[in-house]
Amino acid sequence: MWFVTFIVIASLLSSPALAGVKDLSSHFDGNEKEKSVDARGLSPNGENTDMESIPLDFHRENTVTNDLPLEGLEDEDYIDFDKILAEGEDDYSEGDHIDEISTPAPDLDLFGEPSDPKIRRARLLRLFHGRTRLQRINVVNARFGCRLYRKLRNRLNQTDNILLAPVGISIAMGMMALGVGPTAQEQLYQTLGYGEFINASIHYDNSTVHKLFRKLTHRLFRRNFGYNLRSVNDLYVKRNVRIQEAFRSDAKTYYFAEPQSVDFADPAFLVKANQRIQKITKGLIKEPLKSVDPNMAVMLLNYLYFKGTWEQKFPKELTHYRQFRVNEKKQVRVPMMQNKGSYLAAADHELNCDILQLPYAGNISMIIAVPQKLSGMRSLEQEISPTLISKWLNNMTNRTREVVFPRFKLEQNYDLIEHLKEMGLTDPFTEKGDFSPMTSEKVIINWFKHQGTITVNEEGTEAAAMTSIGFMPLSTQTRFIVDRPFLFLIYEHRTGCVVFMGRVVDPSQS
């Protein structure tokens, strides 16, 4: 039996190549010169990655306006947006449509038990009203990300930090949907929520999802918004394994992934693949592929890379050490950044938490939710949803505030198979899995990895993604001190995309 692996690597990336099929040597070209030094110029063993040991000039040199030179990733490696439009048949305007959708019955109790499918659908339709197709698919992606977050949280300790890139996982699973049979596809669409999305309008079908992922690549992973946000998919295929032509064509059309023929048993593949990953992620992800099963049939990798600069940078001279309360019994001393300026904030009275928006240059922000009580994180995590995010954004007020926020770095690695099984996606991980649209070989997914890293400092962040809860009074805070566990989202406002989400319980631990 062959094995098929899907690896999702978040917080990353350069953009997808749009050229024709490349041989494997050109796919890995340019890595040989970078074996001994990582893309940020740090030592390969990672000894100098501690924040305090990095030179003061590092952040000034490593900003989005003066990006690090990286041999082999030149302008032509980015998506040529104008070229794509010139090619035609792109359906680019499709994602901007606001389709008519059904309106929930006026007597339906939207505050009722959310497990009721009628209420869940009504809430979704309320969120869809007035939004474009692309914004709607991102609502669904965010809802899936919040559900997956809760599954992951339930298996972790309360003191563990969490980092997820929902959009990266959705992209990989969208591509996966091209290669599975009807039963597995139904499970996958139900898990992701795409079934409800398709049923929201008579104009939608399965192809709409893939067209919108192509559109999302166009809209999000360009390089002139004031921040760097890029995604790429690599698709490696074992030699002598035949890939169906329709899958090959659709993977390239919608996800810019062109199959590369490789020998998984050759140690050189592992070396070159890791060098390529390190290069694309600018050194943020090191050796994600510790080993590869020589019986592997197909390997799919998604990389997501984000790098943003705060609109209002935190002055380094104001950074100071301060106690951060992990829980009732433990405190840690961590570097806390400090700034004073105009910030949007809100107070959620029902969930007893405060919300702060820290904008990056461009139209993307980090949204921080801080429970007022140390015991409040559980309730906040249980309720986090696109509905709640929309509620927070619609109720924020702008005023001058003093912000004190910890500097932190997270590195997380998860195997998502058991979590996805709990969410209803089972067949692809068993012998029942039907991958005939992708290959005639009998395959099974035995590995679905998600790895990410995020660094937040004075300059910004580098990462290698209807009102139904209660009344929100206007926030009158003039000081916003984040000295206890908090939830965070990196949110792109044009498309409503939740790029990253996670929690920081102990910023002293990566």
C-alpha positions in Angstrom: 0.0 0.0 0.0 1.2 3.5 -0.9 1.0 6.4 1.6 -0.1 10.0 0.8 1.0 12.8 3.1 -0.4 16.3 3.4 1.8 18.7 5.3 0.5 22.2 6.2 3.3 24.5 7.3 2.0 27.9 8.6 3.6 31.4 9.1 5.5 31.4 5.9 6.2 32.0 2.4 7.2 33.2 -1.0 4.6 33.2 -3.8 3.7 30.4 -6.2 5.5 30.1 -9.5 3.2 30.3 -12.5 5.6 28.9 -15.1 5.3 25.6 -16.9 6.4 22.3 -15.5 9.9 22.4 -14.1 12.2 19.5 -13.6 13.2 18.8 -10.0 16.6 20.3 -10.3 15.2 23.7 -11.2 12.6 23.3 -8.5 15.3 23.1 -5.8 17.7 25.5 -7.6 19.5 28.0 -5.5 19.6 26.1 -2.2 23.2 24.8 -2.3 24.6 28.2 -1.3 22.5 28.3 1.8 23.4 25.1 3.6 25.3 26.6 6.4 23.5 29.9 7.1 19.8 30.4 7.6 17.9 33.0 5.7 18.1 35.5 8.4 21.9 35.2 8.8 21.7 33.3 12.1 23.7 30.3 12.9 22.3 27.0 11.6 22.1 25.4 15.1 19.7 28.2 16.2 21.8 29.3 19.1 21.3 33.0 18.4 17.6 33.1 18.0 17.0 34.4 21.5 15.5 37.9 21.3 18.0 39.5 23.6 20.9 38.2 21.6 19.8 39.6 18.3 21.5 42.9 17.4 19.5 46.1 17.7 19.8 46.7 14.0 18.2 43.4 13.1 14.6 44.7 13.3 15.4 47.8 11.3 17.0 45.7 8.6 14.3 43.0 8.7 11.2 45.1 7.9 8.8 44.8 5.1 10.1 48.1 3.5 13.7 46.8 3.4 13.3 43.1 3.0 16.1 40.6 3.3 17.8 39.7 0.1 17.2 36.0 -0.6 19.0 34.6 -3.6 16.7 32.7 -6.0 13.5 34.5 -4.9 13.4 37.4 -7.3 10.5 39.4 -8.7 9.6 36.8 -11.3 8.9 34.3 -8.5 6.0 36.4 -7.3 2.5 36.1 -8.8 2.4 38.3 -11.9 -1.1 39.6 -11.2 -1.5 41.6 -14.4 -0.3 38.6 -16.5 -2.9 36.4 -14.9 -5.7 38.9 -15.8 -4.3 39.2 -19.3 -4.6 35.4 -19.8 -8.4 35.7 -19.4 -10.8 33.0 -18.2 -9.8 33.8 -14.7 -13.3 34.6 -13.3 -11.5 37.3 -11.2 -14.6 39.4 -10.8 -16.7 36.5 -9.6 -15.4 36.7 -6.1 -16.7 40.2 -5.8 -20.3 39.3 -6.4 -22.8 39.7 -3.6 -25.4 37.0 -4.4 -28.9 37.0 -3.2 -29.4 34.5 -0.4 -32.3 33.3 1.5 -33.3 35.2 4.7 -33.8 33.3 8.0 -37.3 33.2 9.3 -37.9 36.3 11.4 -39.3 34.2 14.3 -36.2 32.0 14.6 -34.4 32.4 17.9 -30.9 33.2 16.9 -29.8 33.2 20.6 -30.8 29.6 21.0 -28.7 26.5 21.3 -26.0 26.7 18.6 -25.9 22.9 18.2 -29.3 23.3 16.4 -28.5 23.1 12.7 -31.3 25.5 11.8 -29.8 28.1 14.1 -26.3 27.5 12.9 -27.4 28.0 9.3 -29.4 31.1 10.2 -26.3 32.6 11.9 -24.2 31.8 8.8 -26.7 33.4 6.5 -26.8 36.5 8.6 -23.1 36.8 8.3 -23.3 36.2 4.6 -25.6 39.2 3.9 -23.9 42.1 2.2 -20.6 40.2 1.8 -18.9 39.1 -1.4 -18.3 35.5 -2.3 -14.7 35.7 -1.2 -15.6 37.2 2.1 -18.2 34.4 2.6 -15.7 31.6 1.9 -13.4 33.2 4.5 -16.3 33.3 7.1 -16.5 29.5 6.5 -12.8 29.1 6.7 -12.7 31.0 10.0 -15.5 29.0 11.5 -13.7 25.8 10.6 -10.5 27.2 12.1 -12.3 28.0 15.4 -13.7 24.5 15.6 -10.3 23.0 14.9 -8.8 25.3 17.5 -11.2 23.9 20.1 -10.4 20.3 19.2 -6.7 21.0 19.5 -7.1 22.9 22.8 -9.0 20.0 24.4 -6.0 17.8 24.0 -3.4 20.3 25.3 -2.5 21.5 28.8 -4.1 24.8 30.0 -0.6 26.3 30.1 0.3 25.4 26.5 0.6 28.2 23.9 -1.3 27.5 20.6 -0.7 28.7 17.0 -2.8 27.8 14.0 -3.0 29.1 10.4 -6.6 28.3 9.4 -6.3 29.6 5.9 -3.2 27.5 5.2 -5.0 24.3 6.4 -8.1 25.2 4.4 -6.0 25.7 1.2 -4.4 22.3 1.7 -7.7 20.6 2.3 -9.3 22.4 -0.6 -6.6 21.0 -2.9 -7.1 17.6 -1.2 -10.8 17.8 -2.2 -9.8 17.7 -5.9 -8.4 14.2 -5.4 -11.0 12.3 -3.3 -14.0 10.3 -4.2 -17.7 11.3 -3.5 -18.0 9.9 0.0 -14.7 11.4 1.2 -15.5 14.7 -0.5 -18.8 14.9 1.3 -17.1 14.3 4.6 -14.4 16.9 3.8 -17.0 19.5 2.7 -19.0 18.9 5.8 -15.9 19.2 8.0 -14.8 22.4 6.4 -18.4 23.8 6.1 -18.3 24.1 2.3 -21.6 22.3 2.0 -23.4 25.0 3.8 -21.5 27.6 1.7 -22.6 26.0 -1.6 -26.2 25.7 -0.4 -26.4 29.4 0.4 -26.9 30.4 -3.2 -28.2 28.7 -6.4 -25.2 30.1 -8.1 -22.7 28.0 -6.1 -21.3 24.6 -6.8 -18.2 22.6 -5.9 -16.1 24.4 -8.5 -17.0 27.8 -6.8 -14.9 26.8 -3.8 -11.8 26.1 -5.9 -12.3 29.3 -8.0 -12.4 31.3 -4.8 -9.2 29.7 -3.5 -7.6 30.8 -6.7 -9.1 34.3 -6.2 -7.9 34.3 -2.6 -4.3 33.7 -3.8 -4.7 36.7 -6.2 -6.1 38.9 -3.5 -4.0 38.0 -0.4 -0.7 36.7 -1.6 0.5 39.7 -3.6 3.4 41.9 -2.3 2.4 45.5 -2.6 -0.1 46.0 0.3 2.5 47.2 2.8 3.0 43.8 4.3 4.3 40.4 3.0 1.7 37.6 3.0 2.4 34.7 0.6 1.4 31.1 0.1 2.8 28.3 -2.0 1.8 24.7 -2.6 4.4 22.0 -3.5 3.2 18.6 -4.8 5.7 15.8 -4.9 4.8 12.5 -6.6 6.7 9.1 -6.3 8.2 8.1 -9.6 6.1 5.6 -11.5 2.9 6.7 -9.7 0.5 8.0 -12.3 -1.4 11.2 -11.5 -4.8 11.7 -13.2 -4.7 14.4 -15.8 -7.8 16.2 -14.4 -6.2 16.4 -10.9 -2.9 17.6 -12.4 -4.7 20.3 -14.4 -7.0 21.5 -11.6 -4.1 21.5 -9.0 -2.2 23.8 -11.3 -5.2 26.0 -12.2 -6.6 26.6 -8.8 -3.7 26.0 -6.4 -0.7 26.8 -8.5 0.8 23.4 -7.6 2.6 21.4 -10.3 3.5 17.8 -9.6 7.2 17.1 -9.3 8.4 13.5 -9.9 10.8 12.4 -7.0 12.3 9.4 -5.4 11.2 9.5 -1.7 13.8 6.7 -0.9 16.7 8.9 -2.0 18.2 10.8 1.0 19.0 13.7 -1.3 15.3 14.4 -1.7 14.9 15.0 2.1 18.0 17.3 2.2 16.9 19.3 -0.8 13.3 19.5 0.3 14.3 20.8 3.7 16.7 23.3 2.2 13.9 24.6 -0.1 11.5 24.9 2.8 14.0 26.8 4.9 14.7 29.1 2.0 11.0 29.8 1.2 10.2 30.4 4.8 13.2 32.6 5.3 14.6 30.3 8.0 11.5 30.3 10.1 10.9 26.6 9.6 13.9 24.3 10.0 13.9 20.7 8.9 10.1 20.1 9.0 10.7 16.8 7.2 12.7 14.7 9.7 12.1 11.6 7.7 10.0 10.4 4.7 8.5 6.9 4.3 10.1 5.5 1.1 6.7 4.0 0.3 5.2 7.5 0.1 3.1 8.0 -3.1 2.2 11.7 -2.9 3.3 14.6 -0.6 1.5 17.9 -0.5 3.0 20.9 1.3 1.5 24.3 1.9 3.6 27.1 3.2 2.2 30.4 4.5 4.5 33.3 5.3 3.5 36.6 6.9 5.6 39.6 7.8 4.0 42.9 8.9 5.2 46.1 10.4 3.1 47.9 13.0 1.5 51.1 11.9 2.7 52.5 15.2 6.0 50.8 16.1 6.8 50.2 19.8 9.8 52.3 20.7 12.6 49.9 21.8 13.7 52.2 24.5 10.4 51.8 26.3 10.5 48.0 26.4 10.9 46.8 29.9 10.6 43.6 31.9 7.4 43.0 33.8 5.6 40.1 35.5 3.1 38.2 33.3 0.5 36.1 35.2 0.4 32.6 33.6 -2.2 31.5 36.2 -3.1 32.0 39.9 0.1 30.2 41.0 2.7 31.2 38.4 4.2 34.4 37.1 7.0 34.9 34.6 9.2 37.9 33.9 9.1 38.8 30.2 10.0 41.8 28.0 6.9 44.1 27.6 6.6 46.6 24.8 5.0 49.9 25.4 3.4 52.6 23.3 0.9 55.4 23.3 -1.3 56.2 20.4 -4.8 56.0 18.8 -6.0 52.4 19.0 -9.4 50.7 18.4 -10.7 48.7 21.3 -13.9 47.2 22.7 -15.2 45.6 25.9 -17.3 42.4 25.7 -19.5 42.5 28.8 -21.0 39.1 28.2 -17.6 37.3 27.9 -15.8 39.6 30.4 -12.9 40.3 28.1 -11.3 43.4 26.5 -10.4 43.5 22.8 -7.6 45.5 21.2 -6.8 46.0 17.5 -3.1 46.5 16.7 -2.9 47.5 13.0 -0.1 46.7 10.6 0.8 48.8 7.6 -1.7 47.8 5.0 -5.2 46.6 5.8 -4.4 43.8 8.2 -4.4 43.7 12.0 -3.6 41.7 15.1 -6.8 41.4 17.2 -6.1 40.6 20.9 -8.8 39.4 23.3 -7.8 39.4 27.0 -10.1 37.8 29.6 -10.6 40.1 32.6 -10.2 37.1 34.9 -7.5 34.4 34.6 -10.2 31.8 34.6 -12.0 33.4 31.7 -9.9 31.9 28.8 -12.0 28.7 28.6 -15.2 30.6 28.0 -13.6 32.9 25.5 -12.1 30.0 23.5 -15.5 28.2 23.6 -17.3 31.2 22.0 -14.7 32.4 19.5 -16.3 32.4 16.1 -16.7 34.6 13.0 -19.9 36.0 14.5 -18.0 37.1 17.6 -15.1 38.5 15.6 -17.6 40.5 13.5 -19.3 41.8 16.6 -16.0 42.9 18.1 -15.0 44.8 14.9 -18.3 46.5 14.6 -18.3 47.8 18.2 -14.7 49.1 18.5 -14.1 52.7 19.4 -11.0 54.7 18.7 -9.2 56.8 21.3 -5.7 57.5 22.6 -4.5 54.6 24.7 -1.4 53.4 26.4 -0.6 49.8 25.3 1.6 47.4 27.2 2.1 44.2 25.3 4.5 41.2 25.6 7.2 40.4 23.1 6.9 36.7 22.2 7.8 33.9 19.8 5.8 30.7 19.3 6.8 27.6 17.5 4.2 24.8 17.3 3.9 21.5 15.5 0.8 19.4 15.4 -0.5 16.2 13.8 -4.1 17.0 12.9 -5.4 13.5 11.9 -7.1 12.7 15.2 -8.6 16.2 15.4 -10.0 16.0 11.9 -11.5 12.5 12.6 -13.3 14.0 15.6 -14.8 16.6 13.2 -16.1 13.9 10.9 -13.4 13.5 8.3 -12.5 9.8 8.6 -12.4 7.9 5.3 -9.2 9.5 3.9 -7.3 8.2 6.9 -8.5 4.6 6.4 -8.5 1.9 3.7 -12.0 3.2 2.8 -10.4 6.3 1.3 -11.1 6.8 -2.4 -8.4 8.8 -4.1 -9.2 7.6 -7.6 -9.7 11.2 -8.9 -6.0 11.8 -8.0 -4.4 8.4 -8.8 -5.3 4.9 -9.6 -3.0 3.6 -6.9 -4.5 2.5 -3.5 -3.4 5.2 -1.1 -4.1 6.3 2.5 -3.3 9.6 4.3 -1.1 8.6 7.3 0.3 12.0 8.1 -1.3 15.5 8.2 1.1 17.9 9.8 0.7 21.6 10.6 3.8 23.5 11.7 4.2 27.2 12.3 6.1 30.0 14.0 5.4 33.6 14.8 7.6 36.3 16.2 6.1 39.5 17.6 8.4 42.4 18.5 8.6 46.2 18.5 8.8 46.4 14.7 5.8 44.1 13.9 5.2 40.5 13.4 6.8 37.8 11.3 5.0 34.5 11.0 6.0 31.7 9.0 -3.0 32.8 9.7 -24.7 39.8 13.3 -24.7 40.3 17.1 -25.6 37.2 19.0 -23.6 37.0 22.1 -24.5 40.1 24.1 -24.3 43.8 24.5 -20.9 45.5 24.2 -20.5 48.8 25.9 -18.1 51.3 24.4 -14.5 50.8 25.6 -13.4 53.7 27.7 -10.0 52.2 28.6 -7.0 54.5 28.4 -4.6 51.8 29.5 -4.5 48.4 27.9 -2.0 46.2 29.8 -1.7 42.7 28.5 -0.1 40.9 31.5 -2.2 37.7 31.5 -3.1 35.0 28.9 -4.7 36.2 25.7 -6.2 35.1 22.5 -4.9 36.6 19.2 -6.0 36.7 15.5 -4.2 38.1 12.5 -7.1 39.3 10.4 -7.1 40.7 6.8 -9.8 43.2 6.5 -10.4 43.4 2.7 -11.3 39.7 2.5 -12.2 39.0 6.1 -9.6 36.3 6.2 -8.3 34.9 9.6 -4.7 34.1 8.6 -3.5 33.1 12.0 -5.0 32.4 15.4 -3.8 31.2 18.7 -3.3 31.9 22.4 -0.4 33.0 24.5 -0.5 31.6 28.0 3.2 31.9 28.8 5.2 34.3 26.5 8.5 33.0 28.0 7.9 29.7 26.3 8.2 29.2 22.6 
